[in-house]
Amino acid sequence: MIFRNYSLRKRNTFGLDYHADTFITIGSENEAKKLFQNRIQISQPHLIIGGGSNLLFTEDFKGTILSPEIMGISVEEKKSDTVTVSAGAGVIWDEFAEWCAENGFAGTENLSFIPGNCGAVPVQNIGAYGVEAADIIDRVRAVSVEDGSIMEFTKDECRFGYRTSIFKNQLRGKYLISRVYFTLSLRPEFSLSYGSLRQEVELMGSVSIRNVRNAVIKIRRSKLPDPQETGNAGSFFKNPVVDREKAEKLLAEFKGMPVYDDPSGGKKLAAGWLIEKCGWKGKISGRAAVHDQQSLVIINPGDATGKEIYFLSEEIKKSVMERFGVGLEREVEIIGSI
């Protein structure tokens, strides 16, 4: 369906009431093919969005926003130890994680309760509690915005990195993801080493897909505000990675600072800890604020603008750099001028 002068308030989890000149919902892969082969209704620039859980609009969008709302979950192939399952781009991610748990398919449980749709999962390479989407994605099916042709990208072709992929970089805006294929385990080996997850699972009894999922949901609910009640996009910043020498110097000065090994060979720091130590936890700046339970989350308590939220994030980045000599990178994507 095609809408004009469309309010984006319910299409971004900050609850910002900007408008798009044109907003198009796409209900099937075939519909996407026809739209892109025709292209008459697509004014430029264009933006492809999912659940709007990782976006910060700073003004009205003067162009076309495309929203894939392709549904359906299917078991594609089942082996002795694994199962390949596909989900339409419009399937809500946590509903898919719940479906996996119900069916005894392991792999999504650590990623439970992350807002957004399945189509955005490979774009952002979502991650939590020691697991990334890249660990379970088999391939991604997408439609070319240029000519409507269909392409399937293998895991390697997706070029996954920390909260990034080829769809966020080299192919940004060039393909609309229609379906994502996941390889899940029928004989799970759980990842429980991150944070307090193991302790929370043990309090629930045996280690199982269901209990890991429930523990993750409980922890996330205790720390993160519900976007339905308070506008936010979850973690606003990525956890920064520094070299080992820098990490050692920081540890010598700041005892108890959380530090984790990173696959790059460097050390990953906890952005939330750095921000909290700079005094930002619960702090209000204009009409925007930092969450009082999790410093990594910037919130819209009511009527903040996108620019106010952006400028608060800039203040936070500046203070972390001044105190720790560490640069923070936003996980949230800024849409509009600043």
Buried (B, 14 or more C-beta within 10 A) or exposed (E): EEBEEBEBBEBBBBBBBBBBBBBBBBBBBEBBBEBBEEBEEBEEEBBBBBBBBBBBBBBBBEBBBBBBBBBEBEEEEEEEEBBBBBBBBBBBBBEBBBBBBEBBBBBBBBBBBBBBBBBBBBBBBBBBBBBBBBBBBBBBBBBBBEEBEEBEBEBEBBBBBBBBBBBBEEBBEBBBBBBBBBBBBBEBEBBBEBBEBBEBBEEBEEBBBBBBBBBBBBBBEEBBBEBEEBBBBBBBBBBBBBEEEBBEBBBEEBEEBEBBEBEEEBBBBBBBBBBBBBEBBEBEBEBBBBBEEBBBBBBBBEEBBBBBBBBBBEBBBEBBBEEBEBEBEBBBBBBBEE
